[in-house]
């Protein structure tokens, strides 16, 4: 939760944009010069990729459960998935804001996973 003092405003904007299209912009900014050399941008790009993968995995697993459950349970699960999606969208905007403001916010467990992947 420390603020990246050395991050130039341009790099903060790029770090925030790495969340814009999830894994797509995360991969782009992870490999595009000169941003791929800035550790602040790389951190947020990696976290964006992992956040997108985790969100997608939850969507797939929930869709399977919704498809195989009887109607009352599947309707409840679909409602809960919509609530989860709203919460995820709000958290996604918060992540973009924290990157823009220069904060190196680490999502518990996901950031550690992103760091261990080594890209």
PAFI-369447 format. One line per field, with one value per residue: x, y, z of N, C-alpha, C in turn; residue in one letter. Coordinates in steps of 0.02 Angstrom, whole numbers. Atoms other than C-alpha are relative to their C-alpha. Layout:
N
n.east = (X:...)
n.north = (Y:...)
n.up = (Z:...)
ca.east = (X:...)
ca.north = (Y:...)
ca.up = (Z:...)
c.east = (X:...)
c.north = (Y:...)
c.up = (Z:...)
koldren = (a:...)
END
This chain:
119
n.east = (40:-43:7:-59:-22:-37:40:19:72:12:-2:59:55:-9:16:73:26:-13:60:57:28:-20:-60:-25:-43:-53:-53:-28:-46:-55:-51:-11:-53:-49:36:-18:-58:21:26:68:45:-3:39:72:17:4:59:58:6:23:68:44:4:40:70:23:8:62:56:8:22:69:43:11:47:66:28:17:44:71:18:-4:-69:-37:20:-35:-70:-6:6:-62:-53:8:-26:-73:-24:3:-55:-63:-7:-18:-69:-41:-8:-44:-68:-23:-11:-59:-58:-6:-23:-68:-2:-16:46:-7:58:-24:-7:-9:-64:-54:2:-28:-72:-33:-1:-64:-1)
n.north = (-59:-58:-41:2:-70:-14:12:-61:0:40:70:13:6:64:52:2:26:71:34:-19:58:60:36:-26:-58:22:30:-53:-44:40:11:-59:-47:7:16:66:-7:-33:51:-19:21:73:27:-6:41:70:7:-4:64:50:-20:19:74:21:-18:46:67:-2:-1:67:47:-17:18:73:14:-26:44:67:-1:-10:-70:-49:-8:-33:-70:-32:-5:-52:-64:-10:-15:-70:-41:8:-39:-71:-10:6:-60:-54:13:-13:-73:-18:19:-50:-62:8:-3:-68:-43:18:50:69:41:71:41:58:64:-7:-34:48:47:-36:-6:66:22:-22:-37)
n.up = (0:2:59:43:4:60:60:35:15:60:-19:-40:47:35:-49:-6:63:5:-23:41:35:-36:19:64:-11:-45:41:44:-37:-27:51:42:-22:-53:-62:-26:-45:-62:-46:-21:54:4:-56:14:59:-23:-43:45:34:-49:-20:55:2:-58:14:52:-30:-41:47:30:-52:-17:56:-3:-54:19:52:-23:-59:13:12:-55:-22:54:1:-55:19:52:-35:-38:49:20:-55:2:57:-18:-47:37:41:-46:-20:60:4:-56:19:48:-36:-42:44:23:-55:-15:-54:20:-38:15:-14:-38:35:72:14:-14:56:57:-11:6:70:26:63)
ca.east = (0:148:143:264:356:462:321:302:123:137:182:39:-82:-11:-22:-206:-236:-162:-326:-437:-459:-398:-274:-261:-196:-98:0:20:97:201:294:284:438:476:342:405:559:460:427:271:189:247:171:1:6:42:-93:-216:-182:-206:-361:-438:-397:-472:-630:-646:-622:-760:-875:-844:-865:-1024:-1095:-1071:-1158:-1300:-1322:-1332:-1434:-1623:-1715:-1737:-1556:-1491:-1593:-1518:-1343:-1372:-1428:-1275:-1163:-1237:-1201:-1024:-1003:-1057:-934:-796:-830:-821:-659:-590:-621:-539:-386:-374:-389:-256:-136:-172:-141:28:-18:51:-103:-81:-234:-212:-161:-178:-29:78:25:69:240:276:239:393:334)
ca.north = (0:114:258:246:411:395:352:490:545:463:297:311:336:185:81:128:90:-83:-129:-56:-213:-336:-464:-386:-217:-303:-404:-254:-143:-286:-295:-120:-8:94:41:-137:-71:22:-91:7:-22:-203:-235:-168:-255:-424:-394:-346:-509:-615:-517:-547:-733:-751:-659:-767:-927:-876:-840:-1011:-1107:-1011:-1039:-1226:-1228:-1120:-1238:-1398:-1342:-1349:-1188:-1107:-1136:-1083:-923:-883:-921:-810:-669:-692:-692:-525:-453:-523:-443:-273:-289:-343:-195:-75:-156:-144:45:58:-35:87:235:167:141:315:393:305:174:-1:-89:-277:-388:-520:-689:-632:-513:-649:-767:-635:-609:-795:-814:-712:-619)
ca.up = (0:-22:-143:-288:-265:-420:-540:-668:-706:-878:-800:-677:-821:-912:-752:-736:-920:-897:-810:-947:-1053:-923:-982:-1156:-1099:-960:-1089:-1204:-1070:-1004:-1169:-1248:-1237:-1131:-1006:-993:-901:-767:-617:-567:-737:-740:-568:-619:-788:-704:-574:-712:-803:-646:-593:-765:-762:-588:-639:-796:-694:-573:-721:-800:-637:-593:-767:-749:-581:-647:-795:-693:-542:-533:-574:-402:-356:-527:-519:-349:-413:-566:-451:-340:-495:-548:-376:-387:-559:-493:-348:-467:-581:-433:-375:-553:-553:-381:-447:-592:-474:-356:-501:-567:-396:-388:-259:-273:-204:-193:-209:-73:-144:-325:-318:-239:-379:-510:-431:-429:-615:-657:-811)
c.east = (43:-9:66:22:33:-40:-21:-75:-17:-1:-59:-61:3:-16:-75:-31:13:-59:-59:-33:24:65:30:46:57:59:32:51:56:57:15:53:-31:-33:19:61:-18:-34:-71:-51:-2:-41:-74:-21:-7:-62:-65:-13:-29:-71:-50:-9:-43:-73:-30:-12:-63:-61:-14:-27:-73:-48:-15:-49:-70:-33:-24:-47:-73:-18:4:72:40:-19:34:74:11:-5:64:59:-5:25:76:29:0:57:67:11:20:73:48:13:46:73:29:16:64:64:11:27:71:7:13:-42:6:-65:25:-5:12:66:58:5:32:76:36:3:63:-3:-7)
c.north = (63:38:0:72:17:-8:66:-4:-42:-74:-19:-8:-68:-58:-7:-30:-75:-42:7:-59:-65:-29:27:59:-17:-28:53:42:-38:-7:61:45:68:-24:-67:3:33:-52:16:-21:-76:-33:3:-40:-74:-10:3:-67:-52:15:-21:-76:-25:15:-48:-69:-3:-1:-69:-49:15:-19:-74:-17:24:-46:-67:-1:7:75:46:14:37:74:38:9:54:69:16:16:72:47:-2:41:75:16:-2:62:60:-7:14:75:24:-17:50:66:-4:2:71:47:-19:-52:-70:-47:-73:-36:-61:-64:8:34:-47:-50:33:6:-66:-25:24:34:73)
c.up = (0:-65:-37:-12:-66:-65:-31:-15:-61:17:43:-45:-35:48:9:-63:-8:25:-48:-36:30:-25:-65:10:49:-39:-44:38:34:-50:-44:31:9:66:29:45:66:45:23:-52:-5:56:-15:-61:20:42:-42:-34:48:23:-54:-4:57:-11:-52:29:42:-46:-29:52:19:-55:-1:55:-16:-50:27:60:-21:-1:61:23:-54:-5:56:-16:-53:31:38:-47:-24:54:1:-57:14:48:-34:-43:43:21:-57:-7:57:-16:-49:35:42:-42:-25:54:23:55:-28:43:-23:18:38:-42:-75:-17:13:-57:-62:7:-10:-72:-36:-68:12)
koldren = (x:x:x:x:x:x:x:x:x:x:x:x:x:x:x:x:x:x:x:x:x:x:x:x:x:x:x:x:x:x:x:x:x:x:x:x:x:x:x:x:x:x:x:x:x:x:x:x:x:x:x:x:x:x:x:x:x:x:x:x:x:x:x:x:x:x:x:x:x:x:x:x:x:x:x:x:x:x:x:x:x:x:x:x:x:x:x:x:x:x:x:x:x:x:x:x:x:x:x:x:x:x:x:x:x:x:x:x:x:x:x:x:x:x:x:x:x:x:x)
END
